[in-house]
Amino acid sequence: MATKSTTPNNAALISGNVIEWARKRLGITHQQLAAELRSSVEPDDIVQWESEKSRPDFRKAQKLAAALHIPFGYLFLAYPPKNDIKVPDLRTVGSEPITEFSPNLLDQLRNLLLKQEWYRDYATEEGRKPLGFVGSFNINSSYEKVAADIGYELGINAQFRAAAANWEGFLTNFMANAEAAGVLVIRSGVVASASRRPPVGEGFRGFVLSDPIAPLIFINGVDSTSAQVFTLAHELAHLCERWDSTSLSRLGSVDSAEASQVFAFSGNRRR
């Protein structure tokens, strides 16, 4: 007697290769994925979908994509997509290089690229001209000159420093002045607005998406407040650099000279 097919009439012709890739990318088992779906899906169903011996209906396929944290359209690709997102200045804890981005970090990058696109359209409609300080220095510029220029552009002076009683106050004012200068600063500890998805798997602290009209700096909000101040200053310094193949080789590096300039920049506050 022939085995009855478990494929519904309105089956979504999705790729088993992509399902398996996305599941392994998250580091979860068939059992864990089935539990996440919560829609009468058994672990063996996932196995069958990956082998393409059966396929889910469109409603389950949409839930599957959501559970795997991938766009629905990815499920119809013949092969898993390649990561084409590149962020040369990704500041990490200990300046450790990241060779492969986690799903959370990739989704965060994509989300921020969309925000930057919106911000660029808005700034262009408002008639904004290219920001003069973006790319105003090169790899040979001293940290002192870069820090002084940032301080001038953002109004970081003795009065500004005195207005903040602690690191949190300084960071809040620092971010406000950066945004007033035309830099979109986003500080968060989760992916987009999903509270269950912290983008901190690699221990990264922040990055900058350079653009002459709509630059964007992301700060990992779970880091210590003083470290977030350092990250904002660090990314602003890279924003001031002219990025070429030479300068990219040192992005993300931090030495004592740069650190001393940031602490001097912030008034050496330690609270």
Buried (B, 14 or more C-beta within 10 A) or exposed (E): EEEEEBBBEEBBEBBBBBBBBBBEBBEBEBEBBBEBBEEEBEBEBBBBBBEBEBBBEBEBBBBBBEBBBBEBEBBEBEEBEEEEEEBBBBBBEEEEEBEEBBBBBBBBBBBBBEBBEEBBEEBEEEEBEEBEBBBBBEEEBEBEEBBBBBBEBBEBEEEBBEEBEEBBBBBEBBBEBBBEBBBBBBBBEBBBEBEEBBBBEBEBBBBBBBBBBBBBBBBBBBBEBBBBBBBBBBBBBBBBBBBEEEBBEEBBEBEEEBBBBBBEBBBEBEE
